[in-house]
Amino acid sequence: MKYLPKYLMAFFAICLIYSCGSDGATASKPKSENKATPKTVKIPAFVTDSAFAYIEKQLSFGPRVPGTETHAACKDWLVTKFKSFGAEVIEQDFEASFYTGTKAASTNIIAQFNPKMSKRIILAAHWDTRMFGDKDEDPNMRDKPIPGADDGGSGVGVLLEIGRLLQENPIDMGIDIILFDAEDQGKSGDGPATYWCLGSQYWSKNKHKSSYQAQYGILLDMVGAKKPTFGQDEYSLQYAGPQVKKLWTLAQRMGYSDMFVNQKTSGLVDDHVFVNTIAKIPMLDIINRSTNTESSFQKCWHTHCDDISVIDKRTLKVVGQVVTAAIYKESIGTF
């Protein structure tokens, strides 16, 4: 046996003097009294069928292109639904100016849970659908609006289900679910980044409360297709690197390393870019994109086959459960 370090020799000497935990008056308290009980929280189960039904309901209105009747009808339903979950809902109206020169009435929907709490997290998605299917194989369909089941509908469906869970399972933290409008009306392959994400640009410059701040945000975009690859895009890592690491580690520990991969992808223009750079709130993006090219998006991206048939329930379950676990763990400081 090698020599004992001096601090161990001192420890043993003290133990001999004080009988090291005897019944004497100088005995230390039991360990159970010295150590604080670790905080725990019950993480509710994400109900996939519920999220799937919310996607179906959005599709039932038709394409949700800003300025159309179907868009307005879906907005009213979304607002009513969030209110039924006990959220305080703000409808932030603005006029979107598209690169085509047209303008359209648009609305960011902000559903606030525990609005008086200072500690807040943002969960976001875009709820509009693209005004034309410019990636469609059929040239005759490229000027028609797309259904947007995955691209728009999936993120909203997941967040609606999380809203329902927040009502049934109160959380000790503020949650703001923000549905950005006019995200998907930009010009593919050309033009400045500001052609896209008009709703998040507007909100970032005109937050629903002038003093509003959140610790960070999680954006969901195209989170419903089968066998997705959720890589880590450059902007998420640059502005919300610690949150990316924690969320991907959590997902992998939950057994979802087949979807949440440690693969860095190039910077992607999405709503999180403007929340990061204008609102100065760290926000990461969970988006199905396996490589650095546009073609890496799921095959029905910006086409008319982006309908309910592309939605995979396991993908919804994984994304929904990971995000749910993250916010409930965050509420007790263990995320």
N, C-alpha and C positions, 0 to 999 in steps of 0.2 A: 504494500500500500504506500502510495506516495504521501508527501507531507500535506497537512491540512492548511488551507489558506488562513491567514490571521483572523479574518472576520468570522470564519467558522469556529475557530478556537475560542474566540470571545463569546460567540453565541452559546456554545456548550457550557462555558463557565457561568453565564447568566442563568441558564436553565438549572444548573446544580444549585445555585444560590436560592432561586425562587421555586424550586421543585417543579419548574417547567409545566405549569398548568395544574397544580394541586388544588385542593379545596381551601387553601389558605386565603387570607384577606387580600393578599397581593397577587393572586392568580389573575391571569388575563381573561377577558370575556370570551365566551364561546365564539367560534368563527362565524356562526350564524348571526351574531349580534354585531360583529365588526364589519362585515361585508354587506354592501347594499344589494338588495335583490335585483337581478338583471331585469330590465324592462322587457315586457313582451306585449305583443299585440296580435289579435286574431285577424288574419288576412282572409277576407271573404272570397268565396269561390266565384270566379267569373263564369257567367252562364252564356255559353256559346249560342244556343238557340235563340236567346233573347237578342243578342247582337245581330245575328243573321236576319231575324225578323225586322229589325230596325233598318237594315239595308234594303230588304224587300219593300218596305214602306216608302222609303225615299224613291226607289225606282218606280213605284206606282204613280207618282206625280208626273213622271216623264223627265226629260233633260232639265237640269236646274241651271239654266243659263240666265245670268243677271238681266233684269228688265223684262222677263217673260212672265206669263200668268202661272206657269207651272213652278217657276222659281218662287214667286210670291206665296203660292199655296203651301209649298214645302216649308218655307220660312215660318209661316203661321203654325204649322204642325210642330216644328222643332221648338219654337218658343213655348208653346203649350205643353209639350212633353217635358221640357226641363222644369217648368213651373210645377208640374205634377210631381216632380221629384223633390220639391221643396227648395229649389234654387231661386235666388233673386236674379232675374234676367234683365239684361240691358240690351236693347236693340240699337246698335250704333249705325245709323243710316249715313250713307255718303254716295256721291256720284262717281262712278268709275268711268274713266276715259280710256277706251281701248286704242291700241295702235292703229286700228282700222279707221279711226276718226269718229266712231260712234261713242255715245255715252249711255250709261244705263244705271238705273237706281239699284243700289247694292246695300247689303246690311251685314255687319259683323255681329254675331250673336255671342254675348258674354253671359254664361251661367255661373253665378257665384255661390259657392257653398261656404258657410261660416264667414260671411263678408266682413265681420268686425275683427277677425283675427289678423294679427300683423304678419305672422309667418305664413307665406303663400307659395303655392306651386301652380304653374300654368300647364294645362293639358290642352293641346290644340290640334286642329285639322282644318282642311278647307272643305266647304260644303257645296260649292258651285261645281258645275260640270262644263267641259269644253264645248265651245259653240260650234265646232266642226271637227269631223274625224279625219284630220289631215294625214294620218298614217294608215288609213284604211287601204286595203289591197284593191278595192273597187273604186275607180276614179269617180263614179257616179254618186258615191256616198261621202266623198270627202268634204262636201260643203254642208253636211247635215250634222246637227248636234248629237253627241254620243250619250249612251245611258249612264256611264260613270259609276258602275258598281264598285270597282276596286279604287279607281282614281277619283276619290272624293267620298263615295259612299261607305267604304270600309272603315276609314278612320272615324267618321261620324258615328257609325254603328257601334264601334268599340267604346267611344266616349259616352254615348247615350247609356250603354249598359253600366259603365263605371258611375255615371250619374245616379242611376237607380241603386247601385250598391252603396253609394255614399248616403243615400236617404235611409236605407235599411241598416247600415252599419256606420253610425256617426264617427267622424274622424276628428282628432284633436289638432286641427290645422286648417288653414284656408286653402280651398281648391278653386281655381278659376278655369272653367272649360270654355275655351274661345274657339268658335267656328269662324274662320276667316272666309270672306267672300271674294269673288273676282280674282282667284288665284291662278286659274288655268286658262286665261284668255290671251296669253302672249304669242309672240311670233317664233315659231320653231326654227332653230338654226341660224337666226339672224336677229339683229337689233339688240338694244341694250337690255340688261337684266331688269330694269325698271318697267319693262313691258309686262312683266309677270308679277304675281303676288300683290295686287293692288290693295286688297283688304288689309294685309299685314303691314304694308307700307303706311296706310292711313292710320291704323290703330297705333303703330309705333310712334307716329308723330302727334297723335291725338288720343292718348290713353284715356280709358273711360273715367279715370280719376287722375287729376293732374299730379298728385303725389304718389300714384300707384307704383309699387315695386314688388317684385317676386324674387325668391331665391334663385329659381331657374325654371325652365320650361322643357316640356317633352312634346315634340311634334310628331304626329302620325300621318303618313302619306303612303297610299298603296300598300296596305297591310293585310290584304285579304286573299291574295292568290296562293295557289298550291306551291309548296316547296320553295319558299322565298329565300333570298339571301340578304340579310340585313347587315351590310358592312358599315364602316365608320367613315363618314365623309369628312373631307378636309376642314370644312367650316365648323362642323360639330366639334371636331377635335381642337380646333384653334380657339373657339370661344367657350366651349363647355366640356373641355377635356376630362376633368375629374368626374363629371356626371356620366360621361360616356363610359369611362372605365368602370364605374360602379354599376351602371345598368347592365352592361354586357357581362360583367362578372356575375351579377345576380342571375341573369338569364341562363348562363352556362351552368351555374351551380344548381339551377332548377331543372337541368337536363335538356336545355334547348340550344346546345352548341351547334346543332345542324342548321339553325336559322340565324342566330346571333354569332357572327364570325368575326374574328380579329383581323379583318381585311380592310386596309385603308383605301378609300376611293377618292377621286378628285373632287374638288369643291362643286357643289350642286346648288343652283339657284332655286331655293324653296322658301317658304315663309320664315323659316328660322334665320335666314340671312339678315332680314330686315329687323327682326326682333333683336338679334345680336348687335347689329351695327347702329341702329337708330334708337331703339328703346333701351339699349345697353343692359339687356337681361339675357344671361346665358341660356341658350336653348339648343338642344340636340334634335336630330332628325332620325326617326326610325322609318326607313324607306327601302322598299324592295329594289335593290340595284346591285348587281354582282360585280360589275366592272366599271371602267371609266367612260363608257360610251353610251349614247342614247339607246342603242339597240339592246342594252342590258336590262331595260325595263321589261316587265312581263309582256308577252306577245300581243296582248290585246290593248296595250297602251295607246290612247288617242285613236282608237278604232271603235267600230260598232259592235265588236264581239266582247267589249267590256261590259258584259251583262251579268246577271246573277250566276250564270254557269261557271264563271271564273272564280267565284268565292269558295274558299276551302275552310271548313269549320275548324280544322286543327290549327290553321294559321291564326284565325281569329282568337282561338282559345289561348294560344301561346302568347301573342302580343297583349291581349287583355289581361291575362294573369300576371305577366311580368310587370306591366305598368301598375296594376292594382297592388302587387306586392311592394313595388318601389315606393308608392305614396304612403301606404300604411306603415312601412318600416321607417320612412322619413319622418312620419308624425311622432315617433318616439326616439328619433335620433340614431337608428341602427342601420340606415341605408348606406 
